[in-house]
């Protein structure tokens, strides 16, 4: 299954619904471009909805970390939402769960951006 993304906005938070596999290739590079475009447009609150991500490889982890770093360099925040068991396990094994703010409730995640800005 190819990687597809859908972007939507809730308040000043951009939610990127990601579907498929985040693996080495053009599709995961497109994710990096999408984040860069959002930052250029002034969006600093980005939420990756990973509910429909079936698999993530080391390159995909690199894409997530790269996106996180790019957003932080622009004084923004990137958070993760709805990790399935496979993705959650990969983030735990690599200890990346300590880097990302991870949630299971979209409304709470959107509200958390306002709390962290104050």
N, C-alpha and C positions, 0 to 999 in steps of 0.2 A: 504494500500500500504506500503510495506516495504521500509526502508531507503536504498538507494544505493548511492554510491559515485563514481565519476570518477575524476581522478587526471590528470592534464596537466600542462605544464610549459610554461610560456611566459617570456623570458629573465631569470632573476633570481627570478621571482615570481612564486609560485606554486598556481594554481587555483584548488579548489576542487568544482566540480559541485555536488550539493547535490539534490537528488530527493526523494520525499516521505514525510514522517512525522518524525519529530524529537521528539520522545517521549521516555518515560521510557522503557528500554529493551536492549537487546544485540546489536541492530543496532546502537543506540546512543553511547553505550560504544565503539563500533568499530570506531566511529568518533574520540573519545578521543585517541584511540590507533593509528589511522592514523596520528593525529597531533603529538603525541609523536614520532612516527617513522620518520616523516619529520624533526622534531627538531634534532633527533639523527643523521640524515643524513646531518645536517648543513643548512637546509632551514630555513630562518628567515623571509621571506616575504610570507605570506599566505593570500589568498583571498578566502573567502567562497562565492560561487555563490548560492544564495538561490532562484533563479527564479522558480524552480520547487518544492519548499517545500510547501506542501499544509496545514500543521498544525504544530504547535510547542506547547508543554505543558511546565509546570514548570520545569520538569526534562530536557527537551530539552534546555530551557533557561540556566539551570545550566551547561549543556554541552558546550554551546557557551561561557559562562563566564569562565568556567574552561579552555577551549582551549585558550581564550584570556589571562588569567593569566599565563598559561604555556608558551605561546609564549613570553609574556613580560618578564618573568623571565629569558629567554634566550636572552634578548636584541633584540627581534624580534618584528614584527608587524603583527597583524591579522585584516583584514578589511572585511566588508560585502558588498555584491553586489546584486542588483536586488531583493529587498524585495517586496513580493506581499503585498496587502493591509492587509491581516490577520496578517502576521508576523510583518509588520510595526506597526500596531495597538498595538500588544502585547508589542513590544519594547517601544512604546510611553507610554503605561499605566504603565509599570514597570520602566520607566525613563532610561532604558538601552540604548536608542538612544543617550544619552549624553556620554556613555562610548565608543561605537563603532564608527569607521569611516565608514560611510555608503555611497555607491555610486550607480549610475544607469548606468554608462558608463564604460565598462571593460577597454578600452584603457586608459581612464583618471585615473582609479583606479590603474592600473599597473604603470603608470607614477608617481602617487602620492607617491609611495614607494621611488622613487629616490629623490623626493623633500623633504620628511620627513627625509631622511638619511643625508641630508646636513645641 
